[in-house]
Amino acid sequence: MGAFCAHNSAGIHPTTITVPTVQDLARLLEAAAPLAYQENYDNAGLQCGLPSAEITGVLIALDCTPAVVAEATQRGCNVVLCHHPVIFRPLKRLTGKGLVEQTIMAALKADVAIYAA
């Protein structure tokens, strides 16, 4: 977990506050619902984003779309936790032509991680 220092209003006694990362969230979710239990056609887990990124907020959605990524950004969230995976099949290119590509590109541009659970 990453950490940063915070000071009280009097400016004394710095306190270390631990900030969870995307990987910390993934570990927590995977402890409750191991990826090994998913169906062989499913693709749960981290869809895109940096595991080491510190979490600023999590937006929960059934499906992740470019509009959901935009809402996450507006709300100060850098993680979208969705039920349905964005990526079901391997992507051959990212040109923005389809909804899957548009969603992944929007998330990458906005530094928003997508985790499907």
TAKATA-V253664 format. One record per backbone hydrogen bond with DSSP energy under -1.0 kcal/mol. CO is the residue of the C=O (numbers start at 1). NH is the residue of the N-H. E is the energy in kcal/mol with one decimal. If there is no record, write none. Layout:
<<CO NH E> <CO NH E>>
This chain:
<<2 19 -2.3> <4 17 -2.2> <6 15 -2.8> <8 11 -2.1> <12 8 -1.0> <15 6 -2.4> <17 4 -1.7> <19 2 -1.1> <20 55 -3.2> <21 25 -2.0> <22 26 -2.5> <23 27 -2.7> <24 28 -2.1> <25 29 -2.6> <26 30 -2.9> <27 31 -1.6> <28 32 -1.4> <29 33 -2.5> <34 37 -1.9> <35 38 -1.6> <39 42 -1.3> <45 116 -2.7> <48 114 -2.2> <50 53 -1.6> <51 23 -2.7> <53 22 -2.0> <57 78 -1.3> <57 79 -1.1> <59 81 -2.8> <61 83 -1.1> <62 84 -2.6> <65 69 -2.3> <66 70 -2.3> <67 71 -2.2> <68 72 -2.6> <69 73 -2.3> <70 74 -2.4> <71 75 -2.0> <72 77 -3.2> <73 76 -1.4> <78 113 -2.9> <79 59 -2.8> <80 115 -2.8> <81 61 -2.3> <82 117 -3.0> <98 102 -2.7> <99 103 -2.5> <100 104 -2.4> <101 105 -2.7> <102 106 -2.3> <103 107 -2.3> <104 108 -2.6> <105 109 -2.5> <106 110 -1.9> <107 112 -2.9> <113 80 -2.8> <114 47 -3.2> <114 48 -1.2> <115 82 -2.6> <116 45 -3.2>>
